[in-house]
Amino acid sequence: MTTLFTILFDGVAYGMLLFVLACGLAVTLGLMNFVNLAHGAFAMAGGYICAVLVNNSGWPFFAALPLAFVASAAIGMVLERTLYRHLYARSHLDQVLFSIGLVFMSVAAIDYIMGSSRVFIKLPAALEGQFDFFGVGIGRYRLMIIVICGLLTVALQLILARTRFGSRLRAAVDDPRAAIGLGINVPQVFAFTFAFGCGLAGLGGALSAEILGLDPYFPLKFMIYFLIVVTVGGSSSITGPFLASLLLGIGDVAGKYYVPKMGPFVIYTIMIVILIWRPNGLFGRTAAR
Amino acid sequence: MTTLPDVSTSAIAGARWRPGEIAFWIVVVACGFLFPSRYLIMTDIVRLALFALSLDLILGYAGIVSLGHAAFFGVGAYSAGLLALHGIINEPVVALVVAGFAAMVLGFFTSFLVIRGVDLTRLMVTLGIALLLEALAERFSGVTGGTDGLQGIEMQPILGRFAFDIFGKTGFFYSSIVLFLLFLLARRIVHSPFGLSLRAIRNNPLRGAAIGIPVNRRLIAIYMVSAFYAGIAGALFTQTTALASLDVFSFERSADLMLMLVIGGTGYLYGGLIGAVVFKMLQELFSTITPQYWLFWIGLVLVVIVLVGRARIHRWALWVPNLIIRQLAGRRAVVAVPESDPS
């Protein structure tokens, strides 16, 4: 019974992490209909920035996290303004090719700058080890991830539901043309959202270095996971991707624990079945655009 | 009924061999005799060309995007490897065809998943299938050799006469002949009424269905043909290198394939062939400059091609040949101009 709870706990932590990593992608896909396979590259950038700050410059871990967010968001903003915006009107094939090119470049560039081996971020002592909670082993680091990601999710939901920017964003996702007609500056909304999504990915990358592992091949290894979150969750809200991330996280941890030999087999099968059954995602609306 | 002769005459006119095409194949044969020290890399190019041709059949003619074409390549590669390793079929040519059919069977079953949905779903499903097969191949390492790959494959001589030699001469001519025969078949297919109906589907599936084309059946058929081609390419890979490892399924292989086709252009069959040559040369060039980081430059090429625009690049590339031909023949260019890509 306690193992079940431990799996559930680890799965939730993993799922939360995936959500923070992938929710930017959900917005990109939902708002601009842009297939950005390079989303993982921003996460990797955040992870490496955090690692350099903590390991080489001696920054405290909790100070490096916000900087990972800001730096990734800045990179995202620059790339969006210089490169991405030329491709919104292109076909999905062009977008896929472009973002694969970016992934390749980021992989080789990080390999060149940082070396090809896995990078670890030195954690403060308070985050190491685990404590016992009614017989269930709770990892401190994972607990922190759940707390941070949980707060982020609540904040995101509030921003989307309560603020003016949130309502503009939702309007733009629902019908970009009508939103432009109502005087909403959709490209600007999108640029901000893109940068914010990249920042979240960077934060997720910094947090995930301990759990997922950080090496130059990060964007390629986890690309499929991000895409699963988005395609399964649908891209019309953030609740869909959130539930999909939790499902994926718990499913993956449980799968690795109970049927370790099947490896990622379970996840891919589930994804294909869901995509066939509901091409717009499990929680997505059926309105096709 | 008056349009019927027009359609058939234009189809026949389109299927006629152009001087440029004949020159292309003469160059291919000439390469085999001119560069005897480069057989290995030329064999690689021929294999890639066949692989790219198979993607062109579905992408350029039917408008099906795929990020997991390596799945069929891998199935072909492992089939050929297992057949040779366990001595089930010793004749390479027969094994090649059997491996192709194995991939075709997979193509048949996965086609139902792929023809549903829009571009994005297709990209995801094809990617998922390739990753799934990679995971399976790793899981059943008893059969596939796991991360070590299939080892100790010994190929028997082709048709019992031509043994594979260490310089790869036999391998090159064997691959080239296979490529040429399959190219002829592909050429026949795309210029047939079947091929014309595929292009109608690519341009507008709804209208295709409205004028009486059985859209799904046609798509399944071309998907199977494409899977067959990819399987043959994979089998050639195993037979000429005597090796099959997990990376035959890798995402990078599918992505590289896309790049080749993008370089060469889709929808006129030679795109994949030209793309394979250019891609391999770029790869060689970059890996001599920076052995470890050539991936960066390949990525840069992709980004630049997309940003500049594929159609524009092809127009630039064909400008000089078109000019020469116009000067010599004094008429409109007969160089194959890539058709516009499906969106």
Interface residues (C-beta under 8 A of the other chain):
Chain A: L29 V35 L83 H86 L87 R90 S91 H92 L93 D94 V96 L97 F98 I100 G101 L102 V103 F104 M105 S106 V107 A108 A109 D111 Y112 L220 M223 I224 L227 T231 K261 M262 G263 P264 F265 Y268 T269 M271 I272 L275 I276 P279 A288
Chain B: L59 V65 L67 L113 R116 G117 V118 D119 L120 T121 L123 M124 V125 L127 G128 I129 L131 L132 A135 L136 E138 R139 F251 E252 A255 M258 L259 V262 Q292 Y293 W294 L295 F296 W297 I298 G299 L300 V301 L302 V303 I305 V306 L307 R310 D341 P342 S343
